[in-house]
Amino acid sequence: MAGLAAARRRGRVGGRPTVMTAAKTKQATQMVTARTPLAEVTDVLGVSRTTLYRHLKTTRADGTVAAVVPPPVVVRSELDL
Protein backbone atom coordinates (compact mmCIF):
# COMPACT_ATOMS: atom_id res chain seq x y z
CA MET A 1 0.00 0.00 0.00
CA ALA A 2 2.90 2.35 0.63
CA GLY A 3 3.97 1.91 -3.01
CA LEU A 4 0.51 2.93 -4.26
CA ALA A 5 0.49 6.00 -2.03
CA ALA A 6 3.94 7.00 -3.26
CA ALA A 7 2.83 6.58 -6.88
CA ARG A 8 -0.24 8.76 -6.26
CA ARG A 9 1.98 11.47 -4.77
CA ARG A 10 3.96 11.40 -8.00
CA GLY A 11 0.74 11.91 -9.95
CA ARG A 12 0.32 8.33 -11.14
CA VAL A 13 -3.04 6.66 -10.97
CA GLY A 14 -3.83 3.07 -11.77
CA GLY A 15 -6.52 1.49 -13.84
CA ARG A 16 -7.40 1.11 -17.45
CA PRO A 17 -7.72 4.32 -19.49
CA THR A 18 -11.21 5.18 -20.68
CA VAL A 19 -12.11 4.88 -24.36
CA MET A 20 -14.77 7.60 -24.13
CA THR A 21 -13.30 11.07 -24.39
CA ALA A 22 -15.33 14.22 -23.78
CA ALA A 23 -15.61 14.69 -27.55
CA LYS A 24 -16.91 11.14 -28.06
CA THR A 25 -19.44 11.59 -25.25
CA LYS A 26 -20.67 14.84 -26.80
CA GLN A 27 -20.94 13.23 -30.24
CA ALA A 28 -22.78 10.23 -28.79
CA THR A 29 -25.25 12.49 -26.99
CA GLN A 30 -25.95 14.40 -30.20
CA MET A 31 -26.40 11.21 -32.22
CA VAL A 32 -28.69 9.59 -29.64
CA THR A 33 -30.77 12.74 -29.28
CA ALA A 34 -31.18 12.73 -33.07
CA ARG A 35 -32.51 9.17 -32.70
CA THR A 36 -29.60 7.52 -34.51
CA PRO A 37 -29.78 3.74 -33.95
CA LEU A 38 -27.57 2.71 -31.04
CA ALA A 39 -25.83 0.08 -33.16
CA GLU A 40 -24.75 2.83 -35.55
CA VAL A 41 -23.58 5.07 -32.68
CA THR A 42 -21.44 2.31 -31.21
CA ASP A 43 -19.97 1.46 -34.64
CA VAL A 44 -19.08 5.09 -35.39
CA LEU A 45 -17.49 5.65 -31.97
CA GLY A 46 -15.85 2.23 -31.71
CA VAL A 47 -17.25 1.43 -28.27
CA SER A 48 -19.57 -1.21 -26.86
CA ARG A 49 -23.22 -0.60 -26.07
CA THR A 50 -22.47 -1.03 -22.36
CA THR A 51 -19.79 1.68 -22.51
CA LEU A 52 -22.18 3.96 -24.38
CA TYR A 53 -24.92 3.56 -21.77
CA ARG A 54 -22.46 4.08 -18.90
CA HIS A 55 -21.24 7.39 -20.31
CA LEU A 56 -24.66 8.72 -21.32
CA LYS A 57 -26.05 8.65 -17.80
CA THR A 58 -26.57 12.00 -16.12
CA THR A 59 -27.03 12.72 -12.44
CA ARG A 60 -29.87 15.01 -11.43
CA ALA A 61 -29.70 17.55 -8.61
CA ASP A 62 -31.65 15.22 -6.30
CA GLY A 63 -29.05 12.47 -6.80
CA THR A 64 -31.13 10.25 -9.09
CA VAL A 65 -29.70 9.04 -12.37
CA ALA A 66 -31.42 9.75 -15.68
CA ALA A 67 -30.37 8.26 -18.99
CA VAL A 68 -29.89 10.45 -22.03
CA VAL A 69 -30.92 7.55 -24.25
CA PRO A 70 -34.52 8.17 -25.34
CA PRO A 71 -37.03 5.33 -25.14
CA PRO A 72 -37.45 3.29 -28.33
CA VAL A 73 -40.16 4.24 -30.78
CA VAL A 74 -42.88 1.60 -30.80
CA VAL A 75 -44.61 1.20 -34.13
CA ARG A 76 -47.83 -0.73 -34.01
CA SER A 77 -49.62 -2.04 -37.02
CA GLU A 78 -53.30 -2.79 -37.38
CA LEU A 79 -52.44 -6.48 -37.05
CA ASP A 80 -51.23 -5.94 -33.47
CA LEU A 81 -54.61 -4.63 -32.35
Secondary structure, 3 states (H helix, E strand, C coil): CHHHHHHHHCCCCCCCCCCCCHHHHHHHHHHHHCCCCHHHHHHHHCCCHHHHHHHCEEECCCCCEEECCCCCCCCCCHHHC
